[in-house]
Amino acid sequence: MTKLHSVETELTRFRVRLVAVALVVLLAFGLLAWRLVVLQVVRHDDLARQAETNRTAVMPIVPNRGEILDRHGVVLATSYKTYTLEITPSRTSRPLEETIDAIGQVVEVTARDRRRFRRLQEDSRSFESLPLRMRLSDEEVARFAAQRYRFPGVDIKARLFRTYPLGETGAHAVGYIGRINQREKERIEDSDDAANYRGTDYIGKLGVESSYERVLHGTTGVEQMETSAGGHAVRRLASHPATPGDSVRLSIDIRLQKLVEDLYGERRGALVAIDPQNGEVLALVSKPTFDPNLFVEGIDHESWAELNESIDKPLLNRALRGTYPPGSTYKPFMGLAALETGKRAPGSITIDGGSWTFGGHTFRSGHALGPVDLVRSIVKSSNVYYYQLANEMGVNAIHDFMKPLGFGQASGIDIPGETRGVLPSTEWKRTTYRRPEQQKWYAGETISLGIGQGYNNFTMLQLASATATLAAGGVRHTPHLVKARQDPLTQRFADVPPPPGQNLGYNPAHVALVLRAMVGVTQEGTSRGVFAGAPYLSGGKTGTAQAVTIGQKSRYNASKLAEHQRDHSLYIAFAPADHPRIAVAAIVENAGFGATHAAPLVRRVMDYWLAGLLPSEQDMKAVQQGQATAPIGTPRRVSDLAAPAP
């Protein structure tokens, strides 16, 4: 019995174990089946995508950046393909300097290449690929390719490079591109353009390159490649080509631009020429200028220091950001204000005795003109007339009249970086200064505003725009640089419509009187010698503005002042007088009288634009040295001049 009981017990245990094992096996198979369902059904799409990702790689195709052209089709900015040697610092197997030294034994690496690379490294992350050498020759590419195995983290890449064929000419207007910095990268990632900038390393930094970035950049394409286990491309599976950016045609005439830059020579200043009928900017000059090609791949420390620390400030766009007192060029606008506000009638007479005293202070005029009306006050540039006028109008009335003309306001031009300048008012002074005694406006401060001095500080763009508004009969057009866009596929240009003009509502008779007075300046006034023999009739106004304040009891003596403290030379003009097609404002810094330096520049601009004439070599030198009046020598024809050479 005992033995039978043991057998039955063992059989029972066996059956229990068998059932347990069966349950375990069944559970295991159940788990396998459940996992299979999860992998094959629930996560099928996700895993399929992962598998495809491991098998393929999606590569961005960077679009070709659109070109920038002048109004006649001269190329100002373009792109080309070339090979670069690039280093990803985080992937190198030895110290970076040792790697660069070793590379230098295979292909040439100059000291400038090293400086530029270090500057790029400061603004980038270690895992980013940075160019060490650009524009490798075929021989250099082959030589390095044979030694490639020695340099982990170093690659040769085909890149699109931006170049500015005319170098310094028009640099402040055209601008430049540069590598995308961390701040720009974060801004792009937070925007709707993130996908379109995959694979893009460069972005517009200044001028048209910056303001028309989206237009010029184009649309990034994609290429799907099958890859091996080692990550090497095997074959192309699919491709969606990139769409090149639109090219843009500017209103600037680059031959005129270069002419003006050459006429300035080594002098500092700015000149803006505008078509008063539509606001097109014909020339936007800032001197000295700079070579934008230096910035494309990151400027080296030496070149940066030379530009940034120069007392002449070549990186400052004087046309948009340089602010200056307008001097006597302000008088035509003050004259119009007098008529429009009823402070003066056209025939109202003021006695100019050579000075005017207010509150115990004597404001000098330089010379006594006797009785002057509005026309004579502009033609002969009477200070006393405008001292009294400013006093009667008051600072706020002057402010309110000048504001719609664009003084002290952003003009709305289609490139970035514009400065507002200062159009003073009692409110402006209260919000600008901290101490109560500084916030108060004193009546004596208004007097100098009438002759374009005091707190007045405007840009040449504002002065040119206001002159164009006056020349257009009181219709203000927004200054703009881009004239048309070219579709990269059809190659057709489409005009970019300018903003509609704004009629400021001036009395036409008042505007005509001021314009007639400005014509008188070129016929019998301070610029008559400069415009003698011109084949067109123009109107203008000279101006001389203080760079530093000279005490009322002191007399100005340029020879006793440092060069950067001497007066500025200004001139505004329009022509032809009966139907203006060009309006110009120019300043030559620290040069002295407007008729001596600025007016001759403007005469040559108008000769070019209206008569198709270029100054002779002899005349060019005379203008550059500030020793010119009317043109000398035999002028050349613009039609015989080729486009500026790269």
SEPAKOL-720569 format. One record per residue (C-alpha): residue in one letter; x, y negated, z; residue number from 1. Coordinates in Angstrom, 2 decimals. Layout:
<atoms>
A|X|Y|Z|NUM;
...
</atoms>
This chain:
<atoms>
M|0.00|0.00|0.00|1;
T|2.79|-2.30|0.95|2;
K|4.46|-1.74|-2.39|3;
L|1.26|-2.35|-4.36|4;
H|0.68|-5.54|-2.39|5;
S|4.20|-6.76|-3.32|6;
V|3.59|-6.09|-7.00|7;
E|0.29|-7.96|-6.94|8;
T|1.93|-10.86|-5.12|9;
E|4.71|-11.03|-7.68|10;
L|2.22|-10.89|-10.54|11;
T|0.25|-13.73|-8.99|12;
R|3.38|-15.81|-8.61|13;
F|4.35|-15.03|-12.18|14;
R|0.96|-16.08|-13.47|15;
V|1.14|-19.34|-11.49|16;
R|4.61|-20.04|-12.84|17;
L|3.47|-19.17|-16.34|18;
V|0.55|-21.54|-16.09|19;
A|2.81|-24.25|-14.63|20;
V|5.33|-23.79|-17.44|21;
A|2.53|-23.79|-19.98|22;
L|1.15|-26.97|-18.51|23;
V|4.60|-28.55|-18.54|24;
V|5.12|-27.47|-22.14|25;
L|1.67|-28.67|-23.07|26;
L|2.31|-31.99|-21.31|27;
A|5.66|-32.32|-23.06|28;
F|4.07|-31.67|-26.42|29;
G|1.29|-34.07|-25.46|30;
L|3.85|-36.71|-24.62|31;
L|5.65|-36.04|-27.89|32;
A|2.37|-36.23|-29.77|33;
W|1.44|-39.46|-27.96|34;
R|4.86|-40.93|-28.67|35;
L|4.57|-39.87|-32.27|36;
V|1.21|-41.64|-32.53|37;
V|2.69|-44.77|-30.93|38;
L|5.66|-44.77|-33.29|39;
Q|3.79|-43.74|-36.44|40;
V|0.52|-45.57|-35.91|41;
V|0.57|-48.17|-33.16|42;
R|4.06|-49.58|-33.83|43;
H|4.34|-48.54|-37.43|44;
D|4.30|-52.02|-38.93|45;
D|6.70|-53.46|-36.37|46;
L|9.21|-50.61|-36.69|47;
A|8.94|-50.66|-40.44|48;
R|9.89|-54.31|-40.39|49;
Q|12.84|-53.61|-38.08|50;
A|14.03|-50.80|-40.31|51;
E|13.72|-53.02|-43.34|52;
T|15.61|-55.76|-41.49|53;
N|18.43|-53.36|-40.68|54;
R|18.51|-52.28|-44.29|55;
T|18.15|-55.76|-45.78|56;
A|19.28|-59.29|-45.09|57;
V|17.44|-62.48|-46.02|58;
M|19.91|-65.16|-47.08|59;
P|18.98|-68.83|-47.59|60;
I|19.83|-70.41|-50.94|61;
V|20.85|-74.01|-50.34|62;
P|19.33|-76.35|-52.96|63;
N|21.42|-78.67|-55.07|64;
R|21.07|-82.20|-53.69|65;
G|19.57|-84.77|-56.03|66;
E|21.76|-87.45|-57.58|67;
I|21.68|-91.18|-56.87|68;
L|21.81|-93.39|-59.97|69;
D|21.89|-97.12|-60.54|70;
R|19.21|-98.88|-62.62|71;
H|21.07|-98.01|-65.85|72;
G|21.70|-94.35|-64.98|73;
V|25.28|-94.68|-63.71|74;
V|25.92|-91.85|-61.21|75;
L|26.61|-93.16|-57.71|76;
A|26.34|-89.85|-55.82|77;
T|26.41|-86.29|-57.12|78;
S|27.26|-82.73|-56.05|79;
Y|29.60|-80.06|-57.39|80;
K|30.52|-76.49|-56.48|81;
T|33.92|-75.53|-55.16|82;
Y|35.61|-73.05|-52.83|83;
T|36.41|-73.83|-49.21|84;
L|38.47|-72.00|-46.64|85;
E|36.49|-71.87|-43.40|86;
I|37.15|-70.69|-39.85|87;
T|34.66|-69.44|-37.29|88;
P|36.63|-70.08|-34.04|89;
S|34.76|-67.46|-31.95|90;
R|35.70|-64.67|-34.39|91;
T|39.45|-65.29|-34.62|92;
S|41.73|-62.69|-33.00|93;
R|44.46|-65.10|-31.90|94;
P|44.75|-68.71|-30.73|95;
L|43.33|-71.17|-33.26|96;
E|46.57|-73.09|-33.82|97;
E|48.43|-69.86|-34.52|98;
T|45.72|-68.87|-37.00|99;
I|46.00|-72.23|-38.79|100;
D|49.81|-71.98|-38.85|101;
A|49.55|-68.52|-40.40|102;
I|47.02|-69.73|-42.97|103;
G|49.42|-72.53|-43.84|104;
Q|51.94|-69.92|-44.99|105;
V|49.44|-68.66|-47.57|106;
V|47.74|-71.88|-48.74|107;
E|48.72|-75.48|-48.08|108;
V|47.16|-77.05|-44.96|109;
T|48.01|-80.73|-44.58|110;
A|48.16|-82.77|-41.39|111;
R|44.99|-84.55|-42.51|112;
D|43.25|-81.18|-42.91|113;
R|44.19|-80.33|-39.34|114;
R|42.99|-83.68|-37.97|115;
R|39.68|-83.41|-39.75|116;
F|39.22|-79.82|-38.55|117;
R|39.83|-80.86|-34.92|118;
R|37.26|-83.65|-35.23|119;
L|34.71|-81.21|-36.64|120;
Q|35.48|-78.77|-33.83|121;
E|34.69|-81.42|-31.23|122;
D|31.19|-81.85|-32.65|123;
S|30.43|-78.17|-33.31|124;
R|29.99|-74.86|-31.53|125;
S|32.54|-72.06|-31.57|126;
F|30.31|-69.73|-33.58|127;
E|29.85|-72.22|-36.43|128;
S|31.89|-71.92|-39.61|129;
L|34.06|-75.02|-40.09|130;
P|35.96|-75.97|-43.25|131;
L|39.74|-76.20|-42.93|132;
R|40.60|-76.64|-46.61|133;
M|38.34|-77.88|-49.39|134;
R|38.62|-77.68|-53.15|135;
L|40.75|-74.55|-53.31|136;
S|42.23|-73.79|-56.71|137;
D|41.64|-70.40|-58.35|138;
E|45.24|-69.48|-57.58|139;
E|44.80|-70.35|-53.89|140;
V|41.57|-68.35|-53.72|141;
A|43.29|-65.29|-55.20|142;
R|46.34|-65.68|-52.95|143;
F|44.26|-65.85|-49.77|144;
A|41.90|-63.06|-50.86|145;
A|44.90|-60.71|-51.04|146;
Q|45.79|-61.60|-47.44|147;
R|42.23|-61.78|-46.11|148;
Y|42.58|-58.67|-43.89|149;
R|45.12|-60.53|-41.74|150;
F|42.66|-63.27|-40.77|151;
P|39.49|-62.16|-38.98|152;
G|37.06|-65.05|-38.67|153;
V|38.46|-66.79|-41.76|154;
D|36.50|-66.72|-45.02|155;
I|36.40|-68.29|-48.45|156;
K|32.97|-69.70|-49.28|157;
A|31.46|-71.34|-52.32|158;
R|30.00|-74.68|-51.29|159;
L|28.15|-77.58|-52.85|160;
F|30.13|-80.74|-52.21|161;
R|28.87|-84.31|-52.29|162;
T|31.03|-86.86|-54.00|163;
Y|30.78|-90.58|-54.61|164;
P|32.51|-91.23|-57.94|165;
L|32.80|-95.00|-57.48|166;
G|34.23|-94.77|-53.98|167;
E|33.81|-98.04|-52.08|168;
T|31.51|-99.69|-54.62|169;
G|28.00|-99.97|-53.19|170;
A|28.86|-97.78|-50.21|171;
H|26.67|-99.62|-47.70|172;
A|23.61|-99.26|-49.96|173;
V|24.20|-95.70|-51.19|174;
G|25.35|-94.39|-47.79|175;
Y|26.86|-90.93|-47.33|176;
I|26.11|-87.43|-46.04|177;
G|27.90|-85.61|-43.25|178;
R|27.75|-82.38|-41.29|179;
I|24.63|-81.93|-39.17|180;
N|25.50|-82.66|-35.54|181;
Q|23.90|-81.07|-32.48|182;
R|21.37|-83.86|-31.95|183;
E|20.25|-83.70|-35.58|184;
K|20.07|-79.91|-35.41|185;
E|17.75|-80.05|-32.39|186;
R|15.57|-82.63|-34.10|187;
I|15.30|-80.48|-37.23|188;
E|14.46|-77.35|-35.22|189;
D|11.59|-79.21|-33.55|190;
S|10.22|-80.46|-36.87|191;
D|8.29|-78.93|-39.76|192;
D|11.51|-78.95|-41.82|193;
A|13.28|-76.25|-39.78|194;
A|12.83|-73.51|-42.41|195;
N|13.88|-75.82|-45.23|196;
Y|17.23|-76.55|-43.54|197;
R|18.30|-72.93|-43.00|198;
G|21.81|-72.64|-44.37|199;
T|22.13|-76.41|-44.81|200;
D|25.16|-77.95|-43.10|201;
Y|24.82|-81.54|-44.33|202;
I|22.34|-84.37|-43.99|203;
G|22.12|-88.02|-45.05|204;
K|23.71|-90.31|-42.49|205;
L|23.44|-93.80|-43.95|206;
G|21.81|-95.85|-46.69|207;
V|19.71|-94.23|-49.41|208;
E|21.23|-90.84|-48.53|209;
S|19.54|-91.11|-45.13|210;
S|16.23|-92.82|-45.91|211;
Y|15.49|-90.56|-48.90|212;
E|16.86|-87.38|-47.27|213;
R|13.69|-85.34|-47.82|214;
V|13.47|-86.37|-51.47|215;
L|17.14|-85.66|-52.21|216;
H|17.47|-82.43|-50.20|217;
G|15.15|-80.21|-52.23|218;
T|13.54|-76.90|-51.17|219;
T|15.66|-74.04|-49.78|220;
G|15.31|-70.69|-51.58|221;
V|15.73|-67.16|-50.20|222;
E|17.52|-64.05|-51.42|223;
Q|16.76|-60.57|-50.03|224;
M|19.76|-58.25|-50.15|225;
E|20.09|-54.54|-49.37|226;
T|22.99|-54.03|-46.96|227;
S|25.16|-51.11|-45.92|228;
A|25.63|-49.93|-42.33|229;
G|28.66|-52.21|-42.17|230;
G|26.56|-55.23|-43.16|231;
H|27.96|-55.56|-46.70|232;
A|25.62|-56.49|-49.54|233;
V|24.81|-53.57|-51.83|234;
R|22.22|-54.98|-54.21|235;
R|19.71|-57.78|-54.59|236;
L|16.12|-56.75|-53.86|237;
A|14.29|-60.01|-54.41|238;
S|15.05|-63.66|-54.95|239;
H|13.15|-66.93|-54.71|240;
P|15.34|-69.65|-56.20|241;
A|15.91|-72.97|-54.50|242;
T|14.36|-76.09|-55.98|243;
P|16.90|-78.91|-56.41|244;
G|16.16|-82.25|-54.82|245;
D|14.80|-85.14|-56.84|246;
S|17.30|-87.64|-58.15|247;
V|16.58|-91.29|-57.35|248;
R|17.21|-94.31|-59.52|249;
L|18.04|-97.50|-57.69|250;
S|17.19|-101.05|-58.66|251;
I|20.83|-102.00|-58.08|252;
D|22.97|-102.84|-61.10|253;
I|26.28|-101.25|-60.11|254;
R|28.26|-103.40|-62.56|255;
L|26.88|-106.52|-60.88|256;
Q|27.56|-104.96|-57.49|257;
K|31.19|-104.28|-58.38|258;
L|31.61|-107.74|-59.89|259;
V|30.51|-109.36|-56.63|260;
E|32.67|-107.08|-54.49|261;
D|35.66|-107.96|-56.69|262;
L|34.85|-111.68|-56.48|263;
Y|34.96|-111.56|-52.68|264;
G|38.49|-110.18|-52.84|265;
E|39.91|-109.92|-49.32|266;
R|37.28|-112.23|-47.83|267;
R|34.46|-111.11|-45.54|268;
G|30.82|-111.73|-46.26|269;
A|27.55|-110.54|-47.73|270;
L|25.41|-111.21|-50.79|271;
V|21.89|-110.04|-51.58|272;
A|20.23|-110.56|-54.97|273;
I|16.50|-109.89|-55.37|274;
D|14.01|-110.01|-58.23|275;
P|11.39|-112.43|-56.81|276;
Q|8.67|-110.97|-59.02|277;
N|8.69|-107.49|-57.45|278;
G|11.22|-107.33|-54.58|279;
E|13.76|-105.12|-56.38|280;
V|17.23|-105.47|-54.86|281;
L|19.68|-106.11|-57.69|282;
A|22.82|-106.24|-55.54|283;
L|23.39|-105.58|-51.85|284;
V|26.99|-106.43|-51.03|285;
S|28.83|-106.22|-47.73|286;
K|32.55|-106.97|-47.67|287;
P|34.83|-105.40|-46.72|288;
T|33.43|-102.00|-47.61|289;
F|34.61|-98.39|-47.15|290;
D|35.00|-95.12|-49.02|291;
P|32.02|-92.81|-48.21|292;
N|33.98|-89.78|-49.44|293;
L|35.95|-89.94|-46.17|294;
F|32.85|-88.97|-44.18|295;
V|31.49|-86.03|-46.17|296;
E|33.57|-83.35|-44.45|297;
G|34.22|-85.23|-41.24|298;
I|36.59|-88.16|-41.13|299;
D|39.97|-87.63|-39.46|300;
H|40.95|-89.61|-36.36|301;
E|43.48|-91.79|-38.15|302;
S|41.06|-92.94|-40.85|303;
W|38.28|-93.40|-38.30|304;
A|40.46|-95.55|-36.06|305;
E|41.54|-97.65|-39.03|306;
L|37.92|-98.36|-39.97|307;
N|36.40|-98.59|-36.51|308;
E|39.05|-100.76|-34.91|309;
S|39.59|-103.19|-37.78|310;
I|38.85|-106.82|-36.88|311;
D|37.16|-107.12|-40.29|312;
K|34.58|-104.41|-39.37|313;
P|34.25|-102.67|-42.75|314;
L|31.62|-100.26|-41.35|315;
L|29.28|-103.14|-40.50|316;
N|26.63|-103.63|-43.16|317;
R|26.72|-107.41|-43.13|318;
A|23.80|-107.69|-45.55|319;
L|21.43|-105.87|-43.17|320;
R|23.08|-106.13|-39.76|321;
G|25.24|-109.24|-39.86|322;
T|23.35|-112.18|-38.34|323;
Y|24.35|-115.79|-38.94|324;
P|23.00|-119.30|-38.46|325;
P|21.60|-120.30|-41.88|326;
G|22.91|-123.86|-41.70|327;
S|21.51|-126.27|-44.27|328;
T|20.08|-123.42|-46.36|329;
Y|17.24|-123.58|-43.81|330;
K|16.24|-127.08|-44.90|331;
P|14.05|-126.12|-47.91|332;
F|11.98|-123.89|-45.61|333;
M|11.79|-126.62|-42.97|334;
G|10.73|-129.02|-45.74|335;
L|7.93|-126.67|-46.77|336;
A|6.91|-126.35|-43.11|337;
A|6.71|-130.15|-42.84|338;
L|4.36|-130.33|-45.84|339;
E|2.22|-127.33|-44.87|340;
T|1.75|-128.46|-41.25|341;
G|1.11|-132.07|-42.21|342;
K|4.10|-133.41|-40.28|343;
R|5.37|-135.08|-43.44|344;
A|3.83|-136.27|-46.69|345;
P|5.92|-135.91|-49.86|346;
G|6.67|-139.63|-49.88|347;
S|7.24|-140.09|-46.13|348;
I|10.47|-141.97|-45.52|349;
T|13.02|-141.33|-42.76|350;
I|15.96|-143.67|-42.26|351;
D|19.18|-141.65|-42.11|352;
G|21.73|-143.81|-40.32|353;
G|24.34|-141.07|-40.04|354;
S|23.34|-139.92|-36.54|355;
W|20.33|-139.54|-34.30|356;
T|20.14|-139.89|-30.55|357;
F|17.77|-137.91|-28.35|358;
G|17.77|-137.67|-24.56|359;
G|21.12|-139.40|-24.32|360;
H|22.80|-137.01|-26.78|361;
T|23.88|-138.14|-30.23|362;
F|23.45|-135.62|-33.04|363;
R|25.83|-136.35|-35.89|364;
S|24.85|-136.30|-39.54|365;
G|28.26|-136.83|-41.15|366;
H|27.24|-139.67|-43.46|367;
A|24.47|-142.27|-43.61|368;
L|22.03|-141.77|-46.49|369;
G|19.62|-144.62|-45.76|370;
P|15.95|-144.06|-46.62|371;
V|15.19|-140.44|-47.60|372;
D|11.99|-138.64|-48.54|373;
L|11.58|-134.86|-48.64|374;
V|13.17|-134.34|-52.06|375;
R|16.16|-136.53|-51.26|376;
S|16.53|-134.90|-47.84|377;
I|17.15|-131.56|-49.57|378;
V|19.18|-132.87|-52.51|379;
K|21.52|-134.90|-50.29|380;
S|21.19|-132.57|-47.28|381;
S|20.10|-135.11|-44.69|382;
N|20.55|-133.89|-41.13|383;
V|18.73|-136.81|-39.52|384;
Y|15.54|-136.03|-41.50|385;
Y|15.47|-132.51|-40.06|386;
Y|16.56|-133.50|-36.55|387;
Q|13.47|-135.69|-36.31|388;
L|11.23|-133.15|-38.06|389;
A|12.25|-130.33|-35.70|390;
N|11.64|-132.54|-32.70|391;
E|8.14|-133.43|-33.92|392;
M|7.20|-129.83|-34.82|393;
G|8.53|-128.14|-31.70|394;
V|10.12|-124.73|-31.45|395;
N|6.89|-122.70|-31.40|396;
A|5.44|-124.35|-34.50|397;
I|8.73|-123.70|-36.33|398;
H|8.65|-120.08|-35.18|399;
D|5.06|-119.57|-36.30|400;
F|5.73|-120.97|-39.77|401;
M|8.99|-119.10|-40.37|402;
K|7.81|-115.69|-39.15|403;
P|5.65|-114.82|-42.22|404;
L|8.63|-115.71|-44.43|405;
G|10.50|-112.86|-42.74|406;
F|12.94|-114.80|-40.58|407;
G|13.73|-112.87|-37.42|408;
Q|11.67|-109.90|-38.67|409;
A|12.49|-106.53|-40.19|410;
S|12.02|-106.91|-43.94|411;
G|10.87|-103.32|-44.44|412;
I|13.64|-102.47|-46.90|413;
D|13.83|-98.75|-47.65|414;
I|17.20|-98.04|-45.99|415;
P|17.82|-97.80|-42.23|416;
G|19.80|-99.98|-39.86|417;
E|18.23|-103.39|-40.40|418;
T|18.67|-105.98|-37.64|419;
R|15.89|-108.45|-36.81|420;
G|18.12|-111.36|-35.90|421;
V|16.73|-114.22|-33.80|422;
L|13.86|-116.57|-34.65|423;
P|13.66|-118.51|-31.37|424;
S|10.52|-119.47|-29.46|425;
T|9.72|-120.29|-25.87|426;
E|8.47|-116.71|-25.38|427;
W|11.65|-115.28|-26.91|428;
K|13.78|-117.23|-24.45|429;
R|11.68|-116.15|-21.47|430;
T|12.04|-112.47|-22.37|431;
T|15.70|-112.64|-23.41|432;
Y|17.32|-114.28|-20.40|433;
R|17.16|-113.22|-16.76|434;
R|17.83|-116.35|-14.72|435;
P|14.95|-118.84|-14.44|436;
E|17.11|-121.80|-15.50|437;
Q|18.07|-119.88|-18.67|438;
Q|14.46|-118.98|-19.48|439;
K|13.33|-122.59|-19.74|440;
W|13.25|-124.14|-23.20|441;
Y|14.74|-127.64|-23.32|442;
A|13.52|-130.16|-25.88|443;
G|17.10|-130.89|-26.97|444;
E|17.52|-127.26|-28.05|445;
T|14.89|-127.74|-30.73|446;
I|16.83|-130.46|-32.55|447;
S|19.58|-128.25|-33.97|448;
L|17.02|-125.67|-35.17|449;
G|15.99|-128.11|-37.89|450;
I|19.37|-127.85|-39.60|451;
G|19.65|-124.07|-39.20|452;
Q|21.86|-124.05|-36.10|453;
G|21.15|-123.39|-32.42|454;
Y|19.65|-120.01|-31.61|455;
N|18.76|-119.31|-35.26|456;
N|20.44|-116.10|-36.43|457;
F|19.31|-114.30|-39.57|458;
T|20.58|-111.68|-42.00|459;
M|21.42|-112.37|-45.63|460;
L|18.62|-109.96|-46.57|461;
Q|16.12|-112.14|-44.68|462;
L|17.50|-115.30|-46.26|463;
A|17.42|-113.78|-49.76|464;
S|13.89|-112.45|-49.23|465;
A|12.65|-115.85|-48.03|466;
T|14.29|-117.54|-51.03|467;
A|12.63|-115.01|-53.35|468;
T|9.26|-115.72|-51.69|469;
L|9.72|-119.43|-52.27|470;
A|10.77|-118.81|-55.89|471;
A|7.66|-116.62|-56.42|472;
G|5.37|-119.45|-55.36|473;
G|4.78|-118.15|-51.87|474;
V|4.21|-114.47|-52.72|475;
R|6.33|-112.22|-50.52|476;
H|7.46|-108.84|-51.88|477;
T|9.04|-106.21|-49.65|478;
P|12.70|-105.73|-50.69|479;
H|13.37|-102.20|-51.91|480;
L|16.19|-100.23|-53.49|481;
V|14.61|-97.11|-55.01|482;
K|13.00|-97.76|-58.37|483;
A|12.14|-94.26|-59.62|484;
R|12.40|-90.53|-58.89|485;
Q|13.46|-87.83|-61.34|486;
D|11.83|-84.41|-61.21|487;
P|14.65|-81.79|-61.33|488;
L|12.58|-79.37|-63.41|489;
T|11.06|-81.66|-66.04|490;
Q|13.89|-84.24|-65.90|491;
R|11.27|-86.95|-66.16|492;
F|11.42|-90.15|-64.15|493;
A|8.37|-91.44|-62.32|494;
D|8.31|-95.00|-61.00|495;
V|8.10|-95.48|-57.26|496;
P|5.41|-98.17|-56.93|497;
P|6.58|-101.07|-54.76|498;
P|4.39|-102.31|-51.91|499;
P|1.93|-104.98|-53.10|500;
G|3.01|-108.58|-52.73|501;
Q|1.56|-110.75|-49.97|502;
N|0.43|-114.25|-50.85|503;
L|1.27|-116.48|-47.88|504;
G|-1.28|-119.06|-48.98|505;
Y|0.94|-122.09|-49.45|506;
N|-0.25|-125.13|-51.34|507;
P|1.25|-124.70|-54.86|508;
A|2.04|-128.41|-55.04|509;
H|4.08|-128.19|-51.83|510;
V|6.05|-125.17|-53.07|511;
A|6.68|-126.88|-56.43|512;
L|8.02|-129.98|-54.68|513;
V|10.49|-127.98|-52.58|514;
L|11.63|-126.00|-55.63|515;
R|12.10|-129.25|-57.57|516;
A|14.26|-130.56|-54.75|517;
M|16.38|-127.40|-54.89|518;
V|16.83|-127.88|-58.63|519;
G|18.04|-131.36|-57.78|520;
V|20.78|-129.83|-55.62|521;
T|22.30|-128.20|-58.71|522;
Q|21.87|-131.30|-60.86|523;
E|22.91|-134.14|-58.59|524;
G|23.52|-132.59|-55.18|525;
T|26.23|-130.59|-53.46|526;
S|26.42|-127.76|-56.05|527;
R|26.28|-129.86|-59.23|528;
G|29.95|-129.24|-59.96|529;
V|29.58|-125.48|-59.60|530;
F|26.57|-125.26|-61.96|531;
A|27.83|-127.76|-64.54|532;
G|27.31|-126.38|-68.05|533;
A|25.19|-123.41|-66.95|534;
P|23.04|-122.07|-69.83|535;
Y|20.00|-122.00|-67.52|536;
L|18.42|-124.32|-64.95|537;
S|18.62|-123.14|-61.35|538;
G|17.72|-124.34|-57.89|539;
G|19.85|-123.88|-54.81|540;
K|20.98|-125.14|-51.44|541;
T|24.41|-125.14|-49.85|542;
G|24.96|-124.47|-46.19|543;
T|27.79|-124.64|-43.71|544;
A|27.14|-122.87|-40.41|545;
Q|29.13|-122.88|-37.21|546;
A|30.73|-119.59|-36.21|547;
V|31.53|-121.03|-32.76|548;
T|30.01|-124.00|-30.97|549;
I|32.03|-127.20|-31.17|550;
G|31.30|-129.81|-28.52|551;
Q|29.26|-132.83|-29.56|552;
K|32.16|-135.16|-28.83|553;
S|34.64|-133.06|-30.79|554;
R|35.09|-133.15|-34.51|555;
Y|35.38|-130.01|-36.58|556;
N|38.94|-129.38|-37.80|557;
A|39.38|-126.01|-39.52|558;
S|43.17|-126.21|-39.41|559;
K|43.09|-126.26|-35.62|560;
L|40.83|-123.21|-35.28|561;
A|41.61|-119.51|-35.58|562;
E|40.41|-118.10|-38.89|563;
H|37.55|-116.11|-37.29|564;
Q|36.28|-119.31|-35.60|565;
R|35.91|-121.44|-38.72|566;
D|32.57|-122.34|-40.26|567;
H|30.73|-119.96|-42.58|568;
S|30.02|-120.87|-46.20|569;
L|26.43|-120.17|-47.40|570;
Y|24.39|-120.65|-50.55|571;
I|20.86|-119.72|-51.62|572;
A|19.58|-120.00|-55.19|573;
F|16.97|-118.96|-57.75|574;
A|16.84|-119.08|-61.55|575;
P|15.60|-119.79|-64.14|576;
A|13.81|-122.71|-62.53|577;
D|10.62|-122.37|-64.62|578;
H|10.15|-118.62|-64.10|579;
P|12.63|-117.20|-61.55|580;
R|13.97|-113.72|-62.25|581;
I|16.64|-113.67|-59.56|582;
A|17.02|-115.05|-56.05|583;
V|20.32|-114.86|-54.18|584;
A|21.64|-115.50|-50.69|585;
A|25.37|-115.35|-50.03|586;
I|27.75|-115.97|-47.16|587;
V|31.53|-116.06|-47.07|588;
E|32.57|-115.79|-43.45|589;
N|34.81|-118.47|-41.94|590;
A|35.40|-120.03|-45.37|591;
G|34.09|-123.56|-44.83|592;
F|31.79|-125.56|-47.09|593;
G|29.06|-123.73|-49.00|594;
A|29.80|-125.51|-52.28|595;
T|33.42|-124.37|-52.20|596;
H|33.13|-120.63|-51.59|597;
A|29.57|-119.25|-51.59|598;
A|28.09|-121.28|-54.45|599;
P|30.77|-120.23|-57.01|600;
L|29.99|-116.58|-56.18|601;
V|26.29|-117.12|-56.83|602;
R|27.00|-118.98|-60.11|603;
R|28.87|-115.93|-61.44|604;
V|26.02|-113.62|-60.34|605;
M|23.50|-115.69|-62.27|606;
D|25.77|-115.96|-65.30|607;
Y|25.87|-112.16|-65.34|608;
W|22.17|-111.61|-64.83|609;
L|20.71|-114.37|-66.97|610;
A|23.36|-115.03|-69.63|611;
G|25.16|-111.68|-69.84|612;
L|28.51|-113.33|-69.03|613;
L|31.44|-112.12|-66.96|614;
P|34.13|-114.41|-65.55|615;
S|37.54|-114.47|-67.19|616;
E|40.49|-113.01|-65.31|617;
Q|41.66|-116.55|-64.56|618;
D|38.24|-117.46|-63.20|619;
M|38.08|-114.27|-61.09|620;
K|41.28|-115.23|-59.29|621;
A|40.07|-118.78|-58.74|622;
V|36.82|-117.58|-57.14|623;
Q|38.65|-115.06|-54.94|624;
Q|40.92|-117.83|-53.66|625;
G|38.08|-120.30|-53.09|626;
Q|39.44|-122.67|-55.75|627;
A|36.59|-122.48|-58.26|628;
T|33.70|-124.68|-59.28|629;
A|32.26|-124.14|-62.77|630;
P|33.72|-121.14|-64.66|631;
I|37.08|-121.58|-66.34|632;
G|38.63|-119.68|-69.21|633;
T|36.76|-117.71|-71.87|634;
P|34.01|-115.57|-70.34|635;
R|33.54|-111.96|-71.37|636;
R|30.28|-110.36|-72.48|637;
V|28.57|-107.92|-70.13|638;
S|27.59|-105.83|-73.16|639;
D|31.29|-105.24|-73.87|640;
L|31.93|-103.92|-70.36|641;
A|31.81|-100.21|-69.66|642;
A|30.31|-98.83|-66.47|643;
P|32.67|-98.88|-63.46|644;
A|35.21|-96.07|-63.71|645;
P|35.43|-93.46|-60.92|646;
</atoms>
